[in-house]
Amino acid sequence: MNYSTEKVFDHLRSIAVRAFELIHDLDARRKLIDQYFCVHSSTSEIHGQWYPVRTGHIPMEWMVANGADPNRRILYIHGGSWVSGSLAGYRAFLARVSQAAGAVVLSVDYRLAPEHLFPAGLEDCVQAYQWMRENGPDGKDPAGATYLMGDSAGGNLALAALLKVKDSKLPLPGAVIALSPATDFTCGSPSLVSRAGVDPIINPVILPALIPVYLGTNTQPTDPYASPLFGNYSGMPPLLLQVGDAEVLLDDSTRLAEHTAAQGCEVTLEVWDGMPHVFQGFAPFLMVAGKENSRLNSPLHTLKWPTPNIG
């Protein structure tokens, strides 16, 4: 393990310890999680402009890097175990996403549990997606291309929003990118056990503990909007899944890739050697996470299932 990776792991372990100490102080835990990517001053530098907007009750924020095309729009859904995460905590990361993708990024401050149970947050994400299709950073202006993206719980919501958009017969995004998504509330992924000893931030017991906090008592863990692993992805746009080899949610991605591919969806799965949960947010300090080092670093495994030729 090199210096920067070791520092990231140490940083995440310290957050995990502190989060456990604050188990009964939700406000303090939320402030702590906003420091998730703050391993080094470079990860907090914001190279872009941001603009607050809203639709109805939902606060949102545009992030626009230099040269980003306002007609190419990414709806980004932050992580935080459905109970934390904020617009401010993701600004620096989303500025890098905007620059790398050449697109503007709309982040959504969706309603959090436990104050707002499922499906409140999901409904906010779908509403934000509909708004983004018709509005850009400069005002009302239909998008040329739209994408959904999210990490961890936000990856879950990005995939769930995709399913909801399709079921509602709304126009689909051009693609969906999910970083270390949580996809299965039934806790059926073998990596919850096999990676428990190496994951520096997520304790496997957190997922079953979150069921009553996020889903309440009226939603089954197998509901596809709660656990996208159980959704129908036939006719869906391409998916890109990125996950670290050192995280308990590894198989939430590998199983989703197999499931969606079996339904005819084009999916690319990248498994990155020795990387922790949502490692992409630690660029540029963590070199493997940076676009500028893409020629020097590659995933441990890259698997791609093209859409089969049916008929």
N, C-alpha and C positions, 0 to 999 in steps of 0.2 A: 504494500500500500504506500503510495507516494505521499509527500507532505500535504498537499492540498486535500487529497481524499481523506487522509487521517484527520485533518482539522475539521472537515465537514462532519465526519462520523462523531468526533468529540463534541462538536456543537450540537448535533442532534441528540446525542445521549444526554447532554445537559438539559436540553428542552424537555426531554421525556421525564427526567427526574423531577424537574420543577413543575411540570404539568400534573404529575401525580400528587405533589405537595399541595397543589391548588385545586384538587378534585372537587371541593365544595365552593369554590369561588369562580363562578363562570366568567364574570367580567375580567378578572385577572388572567384567567386562562386564555381568553380571547386576545388580550393585549400581548400575552406571551407568544401565541401562535403567529401573530403579525411579525414576529422576529424570526420566523422559520428560515428565511433565506439570508439573514443578516450574519453570515459567517465572516465577512470581510467588507471593508468600505466599498470595494469595487462592485459588489453585488447589489448595493443600494443606490448606485449612480443612475439617474434617470436621464436618458438621452432621447428626449421627445417632449411633446407638448400634450397636456391632458385638459379635457373640457368636461365639466359636469353637465349631465342631461338627465331627464327622467321621462317615464311614461306612466301615467297614472300614479300609483303609490310607490313605484319602483325607482330608486336612485340608480343611475348608471354613470359611466365615465368613458369618454373617448380617449384613446391613446394614439397619438400620431407621431411616428418617427419621421425624420427627414426623408423625403422621397417616397413615402408611402402613398399608394394609389387609393384615393377615397372611395373609388367604386368597388374595390376589393375589400370585403369586410369580414372580420372574424368576431363572432360572439364568444368571449372567454368567460368560463364559469369557474370560479376559484374553488380550491379545496378548503379543508378545515373540519372534516368529520361531520358535516351538515350542521354543526353548532357554532362554528367560528369561521374566520376569514373575513377580509375586508378589501375594499377598493385600494386603500392606501398601501396595504401590505403587498400588493402585487404590481404596483406601478413600475418599478424598475424592471422586473421580469417582463412585463407586457411591452415595455418600450423596446426591449431586445427582440421580442416576438414580432412586433410591428416592423422593425428594421429587417429582420431575417426574412420575413414573408413578403415584404413589400406591400403590406396591407394595413389598413387601419384596424384597431382593435377596440371593441366595445365590451367593457367589463360590467357585469350586472351584480348589484348588491341585493341579491335575492333574500327572502325572509328565512331566518334561521330557526332551527329547533333549539331548545324545547318550547320557546314561546309560540312557534308556528309549526305544527306538525305537518308531515307529508299529507297531501301533495302541494302545500303552499309554495315551497321553494321551486318545485318543478314548474308550477303554473307561471311563476314570475319569469323563469328562463324562457319558456315558450312565448310569453308575451313580449319579452325583450327581443327575441329572434324575429318575431313578426314586425316589430317596430323598426329594427335594423334594416330589414329588407326595403323599407320605404323611406328611411331617413339616414343621412350621413353626417359627417362632422360639420358640414356647411348648411345643414337644414334639410328640408324635405327633398329627397332625391333618390329614386329607385336604384338599388344596388346592381352592379354588373355581375358580381359573384359573391356568394356568401358561404361561410364555413362555421362549423361549431367546434369548439375546443375547450378542454377542461382537464384539471388534474385531481386525482384522488377522489374525494366526494364530488368534486366538480366534473371529473371524468364520468362518474356515475350519472350525474345530471345531464351531461352533454349527450350521452347515449340514450338516456331516458327521454330527453327532449326530442331526439331524432325519432324515436318510436312514437311519441305523442304527435309530432308534426305529421308523420306519415298517416297515423290513424285518423287525424283530423283533416286529412286530404289537403294539407297546405303544401306549397312548393318546398321541395327538399333542398338542403344545402348541397354545395358541390362536393364536400368531403367532411369527415369528422376526424379530429385528432384527440386521442385520449392518452394522457400521461399517468401511468400508474393508477388506472381506474379501479375503484371498488365495484365489483359487478355482481356479487353473490351474497345476499344476507342470510342464506342458509348455512354459510361457513363451510362449504364443501371443498375448498381448495386445499390440496395436500401441502402447499407451501406455507400454510398457516402453522404447520408443525415443522416442516423441513427447514424453513428459513427463520424460525423464531429465535435461534441462537445468534444470528448474524445481523438481523434488522435492528438498527440503532434507535429507532423512533417509535415503531408501532408494536404494541403488545397485542397478540392475537385475541385476548379476551375483550378487547375494545369493541369488536364487531357485534357479538351477541349482546353486549351491554348497551349498544346504541339502538337496538331494535325498539324498545319501549320509548326511548328518548326521541327518535326520529319518526318511526312508523306508527307509534302509539299501539293501540290494541285492536284496531279495526282493519289493518292491512296485513296481508300474509307476506312473509319474506319471499315467496315465489312470484309475487306480482311483478311483471316485467318492468313496470315503471319504477319499482323499488330496486329490483335486481335485474338489470338489463341482460344478464346472461340468459334469461329465459324468454327473451323477446324474439319476434319474427323479423329477420333482416332481409328477406327476399325483396329484390327491387331497390335496395338501399344504395346510396353512393359509396365510394371507397372509404375504408377506414384505415387509419394509421394508429397503431398501439405501440407505445414505448414504455418499457418497464425495466427496473434494475434487477440484477440477479441476487442482490442482497436485501430483498424485502419480502415480507410475508404475503403481499398481494401479488406476487409473481404469477401464480396460477390463475388469479382472477383475469389476467390478460391472456395467458396461453389457452385457457379453456374457452374464453370468449372468441378468440381467433378461430379455434377449431369449430365452434358452434356457428359462427357467422359464415365461415367458408363453406360449411356443409349446406347452407341455405342459398349458396350462389352469390354471396357478397364478396367483392374484391377487398381483401384485407392484407395489410402488411404488419407483421409483428417484429419488433426489434427488442431483443433482450440484451442489456448492457452489463458487461462483466463487472462484478464487484460494486455496482452503483446502488445507492440508497433511494428511498422514496422521493420522487419528483426531483431527481438530481439536476435536471435542466435548469432549475432556478438558481443554481449556484455558479453559473457563468458570470463573469469571465474568470473568477477565482479558481473554479474547478475546470481545468482546461478541456476535459472530455465533453463538457456540456456546451462549449462554445462553437458557434458556426464556423468561426475562423480556423478551427482545428479539425474540421470534418474530414480533411484528407489524411490526417495523421491518426485518427481514431475511428474505430468501427465497432458495431455491436458484437457481442459474443455470438449471437445467433440472429440471423435475419431470415424469416420465413415469409413467403408471399404465396397467397392462393389467388390466382386470377379467376375472374368470373367464368364459369364453365360455359361452353357453347351448347346451349339447350335447344333441342329440336332439329 
